[in-house]
């Protein structure tokens, strides 16, 4: 079995620069990520967005568009970005432009819905999915520069702790955001000390309000990025955008451990797609209302916070691979709960276990991909990891919606659990622990 290659040390001057600004960059980017995720949690793709879509279409395949756009938009653009940023001394200027673009759709969506939606269901969904696509593809184009940016400003020994802290702070703030979303979705006013801070709004005005709050938090988060300091690292020669496609077979052939890892994690990711359909399943099975969707979000965010902070920190000490194995196993097995569910309350442990799994997997996977590559090849490894998953997850999301329409969500969940556990087994016995 081929072990994971050690990362090459940065030049001493760069190491000194990173160490000098490490504390500052750590705090600024944990704060930025926390506020960004607080905003995103108010418009959660696992709870709030499925609820919104369900009001305009009962078709299961339409629900499948949410994870399809999410996964494709996030993963596929990396195919083009890695070669294009290789010749840049710094990632920050390009990243600041792209992350600005990914925040604008929430402002447009919020202004539109809060002003009153007068369109029919088909037009409404077309506009919504168009805006969601702009957000996800902007985030996808920004994914490789941002991940490489983080790997440059945070010392390697702190990667797992950083991602755990960033996602954890975001999830903890998200609990408060989810509690607020619960009241907004329940058409209830928010009052403190006899003063009404937020009046009660009916659907879809309440979704518009949440979207505006989401944008406002993202706008504040943007300020923290402005003050982050990035070292200038000698670039690689400029490459055409198809260079990554050309070099991908050789990269994977020369690093079989990395190939086995991304195959195993792709299977796990396909299995975890099931959590994108959990809210839709509850809506169909028990006809839940907006307030219950809000409570699901609270449980999900609380569990993600526990997973982010606890498992993220544990990853640096116990091993990132082991954390992914542990979290994924619990998250996948949780998808079997609907077979036993007697009422909507059975979905709470499903969201809890899924939240812990996702909270642990996100920081562990990011840090683990970083550790496979040397500094000069890290952007390519990040991009290959994303691009490898993109077509699989797109096909899986669209197929999952079709399976749910024909056989129901419970059958879909069983199939996804089998695929996901296959990935867990491959990761446990086919990939060496790198830490």
Secondary structure, 3 states (H helix, E strand, C coil): CCCCCCCCCCCHHHHHHHHHHHHHHHHHHHHHHHHHHHHHHHCCCCCHHHHHHHCCCCCHHHHHHHHHHHHHHHHCCHHHHHHHHCCCCCCHHHHHHHHHHHHHHHHHHHHHHHCCCCCCHHHHHHHHHHHHHHHHHHHHHHHHHHHHHHHHHCCHHHHHHHHHHHHHHHHHHHHHHHHHHHHHHCCCCEEECCEEEECCCCCCHHHHHHHHHHHHHHHHHHHHHHCCCCCCCCCCCCCCCCHHHHHHHHHHHHCHHHHHHHHHHHHHHHHHHHHHHHHHHHHHHHCCCHHHHHHHHHHHHHHHHHHHHHHHHHHHHHCHHHHHHHHHHHHHHHHHHHHCCCCHHHHHHHHHHHHHHHHHHHHHHHHHHHHHCCHHHHHHHHHHHHHHHHHHHHHHHHHHHHHHHHHCHHHHHHHHHHHHHHHHHHHHHHCCCCC
